[in-house]
Amino acid sequence: MNGIFLSRFYFLPSPHISYTWECKSSLQEGYFCLFNQQFFSENKEFDVFKKTSLFKDWSSPFIEISEEQLPLILSYFQEMYRLNQSNYQLRYFSIRNHLSAIFHYVLEQKVDEIHAVELPSNVRLYKKFDELLNKQFPLDSPAHPLILKTPADFATKLNIHVNHLNSSVKSVTKQTTTQIIKQKIVEEAKNLLLYTDWDIAQVGYTLGFEEPAHFNNFFKKHTLTSPLKFKQEN
């Protein structure tokens, strides 16, 4: 579960790290916004943030807020709360826009990465894998299809054994390297189907599928619908 908590500081936890909250005072006030991985991954408005240190295991999750900054940030959270309570049909689009504004503001305050030497070796390797994976997207042309598509491709690029990559990624994320790659390909497939005029074969080829039937089977397995039906209904 992703989220962002506001009190006198931002707290942007990594979904891969367990946290506990110890109350030091009976007076607790602030705002929080929780959203799942699907919400963050499948909304194109957030694509730019996937290449940053937001919500990463190697970034500091706390950012202090000054007295001067607090009114503006509070207004974002208050407006999201108001929208969520309203009957406005497009409220979730507006909430995403406000959340995006908060993310930009957080990045403007310079989310600091934890120094590499302070990170465990498995997290350092996962960081390199994550950066390579996200650097490939978004895909902008069928003339430049996806290059790194399998754990072995990433392991070769990182000059390590694929078993070492797989064990490191699994230890950090509780998911396999293959699962993470496939989730990213499905996410990009949806974006290409929705936001380009490419035909199904072009989308599949750009994502690394030589045969349209292979892409159709892959997409249907992971979304329970065909690429054509998804494109027509969204």
ZIVEN-V35518 format. One record per helix or strand of 2 or more residues. SS is the DSSP state (a for helix, b for strand). FROM is the first residue (numbers start at 1). TO is the last residue. If there is no record, write none. Layout:
SS | FROM | TO
SS | FROM | TO
//
This chain:
b | 2 | 6
b | 9 | 11
b | 31 | 35
a | 37 | 41
a | 44 | 51
b | 62 | 64
a | 67 | 85
a | 91 | 108
a | 116 | 118
a | 121 | 135
a | 151 | 158
a | 162 | 173
a | 177 | 195
a | 200 | 206
a | 212 | 223
a | 227 | 233
//
